[in-house]
Amino acid sequence: MWPNFVVEAIPAQINAIVQRHRAGVMMLEYMGWGEAARLIEKRMAKAINAGTVTYDFDRLMKEEGRTDVEEIKCLAFGSEIINNMA
């Protein structure tokens, strides 16, 4: 059996990524780099729409009936966003 703190921490993976993403986008907007901010937002959405997501989104998307979802680790999700920028 998993300790409670581990079980409760798993569903917050994408939430932590989204919060950091939003902070980065806000910083870029503040610096006047709106184009870079939009690029990050679009590429994150592309990764989610492609179904390459962390545990929490994987679970939710499968509950909604998506079968093309692949669970990946947080680091891999960040790499997926970067790879989508190329």
MODELLER restraints for C-alpha pairs under 7 A, 6 or more apart:
rsr = mdl.restraints
at = mdl.atoms
rsr.add(forms.Gaussian(group=physical.xy_distance, feature=features.Distance(at['CA:10:A'], at['CA:56:A']), mean=7.00, stdev=0.5))
rsr.add(forms.Gaussian(group=physical.xy_distance, feature=features.Distance(at['CA:11:A'], at['CA:55:A']), mean=6.78, stdev=0.5))
rsr.add(forms.Gaussian(group=physical.xy_distance, feature=features.Distance(at['CA:11:A'], at['CA:56:A']), mean=4.62, stdev=0.5))
rsr.add(forms.Gaussian(group=physical.xy_distance, feature=features.Distance(at['CA:12:A'], at['CA:56:A']), mean=6.96, stdev=0.5))
rsr.add(forms.Gaussian(group=physical.xy_distance, feature=features.Distance(at['CA:13:A'], at['CA:54:A']), mean=6.70, stdev=0.5))
rsr.add(forms.Gaussian(group=physical.xy_distance, feature=features.Distance(at['CA:13:A'], at['CA:56:A']), mean=6.66, stdev=0.5))
rsr.add(forms.Gaussian(group=physical.xy_distance, feature=features.Distance(at['CA:13:A'], at['CA:74:A']), mean=6.93, stdev=0.5))
rsr.add(forms.Gaussian(group=physical.xy_distance, feature=features.Distance(at['CA:14:A'], at['CA:54:A']), mean=6.29, stdev=0.5))
rsr.add(forms.Gaussian(group=physical.xy_distance, feature=features.Distance(at['CA:14:A'], at['CA:56:A']), mean=6.67, stdev=0.5))
rsr.add(forms.Gaussian(group=physical.xy_distance, feature=features.Distance(at['CA:25:A'], at['CA:37:A']), mean=4.79, stdev=0.5))
rsr.add(forms.Gaussian(group=physical.xy_distance, feature=features.Distance(at['CA:28:A'], at['CA:34:A']), mean=6.34, stdev=0.5))
rsr.add(forms.Gaussian(group=physical.xy_distance, feature=features.Distance(at['CA:28:A'], at['CA:36:A']), mean=6.90, stdev=0.5))
rsr.add(forms.Gaussian(group=physical.xy_distance, feature=features.Distance(at['CA:28:A'], at['CA:37:A']), mean=5.72, stdev=0.5))
rsr.add(forms.Gaussian(group=physical.xy_distance, feature=features.Distance(at['CA:29:A'], at['CA:37:A']), mean=6.35, stdev=0.5))
rsr.add(forms.Gaussian(group=physical.xy_distance, feature=features.Distance(at['CA:43:A'], at['CA:81:A']), mean=5.47, stdev=0.5))
rsr.add(forms.Gaussian(group=physical.xy_distance, feature=features.Distance(at['CA:43:A'], at['CA:84:A']), mean=5.67, stdev=0.5))
rsr.add(forms.Gaussian(group=physical.xy_distance, feature=features.Distance(at['CA:43:A'], at['CA:85:A']), mean=6.34, stdev=0.5))
rsr.add(forms.Gaussian(group=physical.xy_distance, feature=features.Distance(at['CA:44:A'], at['CA:81:A']), mean=5.42, stdev=0.5))
rsr.add(forms.Gaussian(group=physical.xy_distance, feature=features.Distance(at['CA:47:A'], at['CA:80:A']), mean=6.44, stdev=0.5))
rsr.add(forms.Gaussian(group=physical.xy_distance, feature=features.Distance(at['CA:47:A'], at['CA:81:A']), mean=6.12, stdev=0.5))
rsr.add(forms.Gaussian(group=physical.xy_distance, feature=features.Distance(at['CA:51:A'], at['CA:68:A']), mean=6.22, stdev=0.5))
rsr.add(forms.Gaussian(group=physical.xy_distance, feature=features.Distance(at['CA:51:A'], at['CA:69:A']), mean=4.27, stdev=0.5))
rsr.add(forms.Gaussian(group=physical.xy_distance, feature=features.Distance(at['CA:51:A'], at['CA:70:A']), mean=5.81, stdev=0.5))
rsr.add(forms.Gaussian(group=physical.xy_distance, feature=features.Distance(at['CA:52:A'], at['CA:69:A']), mean=6.11, stdev=0.5))
rsr.add(forms.Gaussian(group=physical.xy_distance, feature=features.Distance(at['CA:52:A'], at['CA:70:A']), mean=4.97, stdev=0.5))
rsr.add(forms.Gaussian(group=physical.xy_distance, feature=features.Distance(at['CA:52:A'], at['CA:71:A']), mean=6.17, stdev=0.5))
rsr.add(forms.Gaussian(group=physical.xy_distance, feature=features.Distance(at['CA:52:A'], at['CA:72:A']), mean=6.50, stdev=0.5))
rsr.add(forms.Gaussian(group=physical.xy_distance, feature=features.Distance(at['CA:53:A'], at['CA:70:A']), mean=6.35, stdev=0.5))
rsr.add(forms.Gaussian(group=physical.xy_distance, feature=features.Distance(at['CA:53:A'], at['CA:71:A']), mean=5.36, stdev=0.5))
rsr.add(forms.Gaussian(group=physical.xy_distance, feature=features.Distance(at['CA:53:A'], at['CA:72:A']), mean=5.74, stdev=0.5))
rsr.add(forms.Gaussian(group=physical.xy_distance, feature=features.Distance(at['CA:53:A'], at['CA:77:A']), mean=6.28, stdev=0.5))
rsr.add(forms.Gaussian(group=physical.xy_distance, feature=features.Distance(at['CA:54:A'], at['CA:71:A']), mean=5.26, stdev=0.5))
rsr.add(forms.Gaussian(group=physical.xy_distance, feature=features.Distance(at['CA:54:A'], at['CA:72:A']), mean=5.09, stdev=0.5))
rsr.add(forms.Gaussian(group=physical.xy_distance, feature=features.Distance(at['CA:54:A'], at['CA:73:A']), mean=5.70, stdev=0.5))
rsr.add(forms.Gaussian(group=physical.xy_distance, feature=features.Distance(at['CA:54:A'], at['CA:74:A']), mean=6.10, stdev=0.5))
rsr.add(forms.Gaussian(group=physical.xy_distance, feature=features.Distance(at['CA:54:A'], at['CA:77:A']), mean=6.83, stdev=0.5))
rsr.add(forms.Gaussian(group=physical.xy_distance, feature=features.Distance(at['CA:55:A'], at['CA:71:A']), mean=5.61, stdev=0.5))
rsr.add(forms.Gaussian(group=physical.xy_distance, feature=features.Distance(at['CA:55:A'], at['CA:72:A']), mean=7.00, stdev=0.5))
rsr.add(forms.Gaussian(group=physical.xy_distance, feature=features.Distance(at['CA:58:A'], at['CA:69:A']), mean=6.13, stdev=0.5))
rsr.add(forms.Gaussian(group=physical.xy_distance, feature=features.Distance(at['CA:58:A'], at['CA:70:A']), mean=6.74, stdev=0.5))
rsr.add(forms.Gaussian(group=physical.xy_distance, feature=features.Distance(at['CA:58:A'], at['CA:71:A']), mean=5.61, stdev=0.5))
